[in-house]
Amino acid sequence: TNDTVDKCLEVLESIRPFLNADGGDIEFVKYEDDYLFVKLLGACVGCSFIDYTIEDNIYESVKEAIPTCKGVINVEI
């Protein structure tokens, strides 16, 4: 729903400054089947901490806002 997408965007906006501080960024792709699809950009691409960032930072933040979210998937394009 649009409400869910809005919540996703709010969470990503709250995370963005931390990623920007390390030279990275994040882009919303879609929310589908209870999964948030994002694209990590900049220094995040190829970073050895990318899985940690997705699981422990992004997913935990999204899960607080959207309890039904099952996971965050980084779309590599």
ABEGO torsion letter per residue (X at the ends): XAAAAAAAAAAAAAAAAAAAAAGBBBBBABBBGGBBBBBBBEAABGBAAAAAAAAAAAAAAAAAABAABAEBBBBBX
